[in-house]
Amino acid sequence: MKKRIDATEVKTYIKDQGADLVGIAEADCFEANPRRRGPRFIMPEAKSVVVIAQRMITGSLESPSDMATSVLGMALYEELHLLSLRLARYLEQHGYRAAIVPPYSPVEMSEDTKGFTGDVSLRHAAVGAGLGVLGRNNLLVTPEFGPRVRIGAVVSTVELDPDVPLTENFCEDCGACISACPVDALSEPGKTRTGRCARQALPYGLSKVIDYFSGKATYPKEDMAEAFLSPEFWNMYQSLQLGIQYGCHACITACPVGQLNPQ
């Protein structure tokens, strides 16, 4: 039996669970296409999508340690998994169907998507839910934290009053993210050169694995054994164990929107 709940109750619940930002959008809040999937890709009967954003830790982002920045990503996605699970349970306890949108992985690995297309475009859902705007770096930029957030969401059959998308585009196209990008992946407005970005941001991702083993496919056995003892291979192994984590945040840290005052 369904118990009537409204948007305020849903937001209050998930904020009490630890969500930093939360917004609600209709299931058709943006025009979906094969490269930009909407909430109904996960749940055809969905009526609402509740979007959560968690703030990144500035000290970790600024750390010279790759380990510190990697564990930040791991912790944020774990937190989003748990928040999304709790919210989905909450909605189903009230008699509605709910499904968690993967905040990071798994993703469809196919010839069409090449691992770059999630089940739902979270940044577009977040814009529809009034959490922010798409910045010049093509990421969600929030008034509170700029682009220094990670996003999760739950789609549901519950019908909730949606938030109004923001009308002020506070990304002033200052060019800081473009200048900060070490591989010139943002020079074309409205487009990220995903191949360049992925190789920089995911140093031990799929491209690296392919390059590594393709280059050594004809090695004799003794040379392959030596290759497996290299730190390069060990880092790929660790990445496969822990899950691929972003190794570049240049366009995020350069953005002046939502910057904390220096301490």
Helices and strands as residue ranges (DSSP letters): H 7-16, E 21-26, G 39-41, E 48-55, H 58-62, H 66-93, E 98-101, H 122-128, E 133-134, E 140-141, E 149-156, H 176-180, H 194-201, H 206-215, H 221-227, H 231-242, H 250-254
